[in-house]
Amino acid sequence: MMVKNRQDAGAGIPQVGFAAPAGTPPGLEVIPMGSLRERARIRMGDGAFTRPHRPTFHHLMTLTQGTLRHTVDFTEYALEPGAWLWVRPGQVHQWGDLTGVEGTLLLFEQGFLDPATAAAARVDDPHAGVVQIPAGADREALDTAAAQVERHFLSLGRLPLDAHLAVLRHLLAVVVLNLAHLTNAAGNPVPEPGEAFVRFRAAVERNFARTRRLDDYAKMLGYSARTLSRACLADAGIGAKEFIDGRVLLEAKRMLAHGEQPASRIAANLGFSSATNFSKFFHQRTATSPIVFRAAVRGHTGTRH
């Protein structure tokens, strides 16, 4: 995995930028898990591989053998063969033990896919699921597509570079479009959330650092607070105010994990009137203080999923 750390080790979670390996098409790297395991073994001495990172590019991974525990945004996921995990830019993630794990890791930059594909596959959706487990025809299509991406990536030289890049872009599009349009157990498309919730969710993403008041969102969207609460409960399983607070809490965790800003600066960035109010908000929802959380996450503690 060719990366560039944008922050010194020990100064929090490094933000990692993409750097294509020499001699490969720009914007994409395909790594068999066996090769990744060897890289991890080489880097194990300095701890760089297993430390949490915040990449600026996509990690899309599928397993064919073994079990992997992978932490994304402070939640640990147990991945089995057939599962797909997608870490999007800006999310904090950390590798688990790769022993006995086989599969494929696809790394690609934002902008590698054409805009129409990116939109249709909701590539930049910050609310998309981290783990998906396709079945039946969906799994077969994705397994085939992933194998084709890997095969063509490793066959550089057979085609002119521009043609090779176009083939890889199209093959990756097959993967992400299939992932975005999985069917449920009955073979039907997975239901989309309702319009009210989608609009509310997008408004929270834009404004969570400016306001945490449900009435403000109701006013800006033209809904009643009760309507937003019902919509959020139906589509997210939690109340609207809890959804807002959860988004603020996630960003607080990312900021605490990623850098060295004091709690007072993070509080101000997230719209709190004081560090005291921010600490109270954080403690009520995590049963720990921001400083204790910062120390703990750098020692890798994540909730399991």
C-alpha angles and dihedrals in degrees: 000000000000110000140155117220112222096194133048118259111263093030094096130280109343117238104228126210127199121256117178115229115255113275096017131107113274121256100024138070126178116200125185108222090241090061091046090052090054091050089050090052091052093048096042093096096064094037091231095128099050096042116103115264138192105212126198091213138058125275112198115178139175129185129219098175139018133013126280129191109208126177120218122178091346096307120109118221125197108218122202130184110294095029121120122209123195121193110189127206112284096024118118114235140172132195123238129204111313095195110135093000120135129178141087134295118202117196118188138164127240105265095032091108120061114261095250092054093044090053096044091048094043088230094168097043105132090199098053117123118268096215129035128179111201120197138196115352091000092059092045092051093048094046090051093047094048091050090051093050091051094046094050094044090055093047096067110157099042091091133030110273095251092051092045090052092049091052092050092048091052093046092049088049088058089055098048095041091052091049091050094052105042120156126231128243090282092054094252126125113272106260117255119232118258123272095249093054094045091053092045092048092051092048091052090051090054098041111025092110091052103045139008095184115116091208090061091056092045090053096047092048099040095240131116118253088243092055092051091048092052092046093049093047091050096048104027102026093233136082121271095247090050089051092053093047091047091056091049091048092051092053091047090054092048092050093047092048097043106049150007100259112139119245090255092060093045089048091054093046090054095047100257118147093224144002088249092059091046092051091049091050091048095046094048090057102037104025088232138081124256092248094050090047091051091053093045098049091052086057087051111249115162136167114247127243 
